[in-house]
């Protein structure tokens, strides 16, 4: 019985650590990428735009720390719905409707799926 409890506790601590690191990742991007004056559009609104490939971080004169780069790469490997859920939760502070989720239930499903994929 104790072994099962220890495994559950460890899984919970891993999820807490992941969420803490994702908040740090999002806060870094919010401070550096979107913090250069007042934008004509909100950062969450811009996340709905099609992704333009070929623009790298170095081309934008932003030098993220290694932990941020690591999460960028891990999130990039997720399914598109998972990426949208992560962005909605951590960059848009849980405003799931801004990223065109049909319902809160759908948003939570994709967010949990993304977090489980990242915690492995």
N, C-alpha and C positions, 0 to 999 in steps of 0.2 A: 504494500500500500504506500509506503514511504517513497519508493522509487517512482511510482506514478506521479505523486505529488511533486517530487523534485523535477521531473520532466516538464510538468505543467508550469511550475514556477520559472524554470529556465526559459521556456517558450514565451511566457509573459514578459520576462525581463528583456529578451531579445526584441520583442515587438515594441516595448517602451523605448529601448535604445534606438531602434530604427526610426521611430517617430520623432525622437529628439534630434537625430541626425538629419532627417528630412526637413524639420523646421529650421535647422541651422542652414541647410542648403538653400531653402527658399528665402530665408532672411538675407543671405548673402546676395542672391540674385536681385531681390527687391531693392536692396540698398545700392547696388552697383549698376545694374542694367537700367533700372527704371528711375533712379534717383537723380537724374541729371536735368533738373528743372521740371516745369509743368508740361505734361504731354497733352496733345489734342485728344487722345483717346486713352482710356484706362488700360493698364497692363493686362488685365483679365480679358478685355475685349480684343486686344491684339492677339491673344493666344488662339483665338478661333481662326485667324488667318491661315491660309495654306503655308506649310513650312517651305522655306526657300533653302534648298541645299546648295552647298558651295561656300556659304558664309561661315567661316570658322571664328572661334572666339578670338584668336589672335588678330584677325582682320578688324575686329571692333575695338581694339586696344584695351581689352579687358583681360586681366591675368588672374583667373580664379585660383584659389589654393588647391592642392592635390585632392583634398576630400570632396570639394565641390565638383571637380572634374570627374572623380570616380563615380559620384552619384549621377552626373550628367550622362555618362556612358551606360551605366546600369539602367537608368530610366529610358534611355533611347532604345534599348533592346526589348522593352516591354511592348505589348500589343497597343495599338493606337488608343483604344478605350481606356486602358490602364494608365497610359500617359496623361490623357485628359483628366482622369480622376485624380491623379497625383497633383497635377497643376491646379485643379479646382480646389482641392483640400489645402494645399500648402502655399500656393502663390495667390490664390483668390480667397483664402481664408474660409473655405467651405461653401462658397457661393456657387453651387453646382449648376444652377440654371444658366449662369453666364457661359458655360461651356456646352450648352445644348444637350444636357441629359434629360431624358423623358420624365424621369421621376427621381425622387430621393432614393427609392429602393434600388433603382438601376445604378445610381451614383455610388451607393454604399457597396453594392455587389462588386463593381469594377475597382473601387478603392481597396476593398479587402483582398481581392485577387492580386492587385498590384503589390500591396504590402506583403502578402504571403510569398510572392515571387522574389521580392527584394530581401526578405529576411533569410532566405535559403543561402 
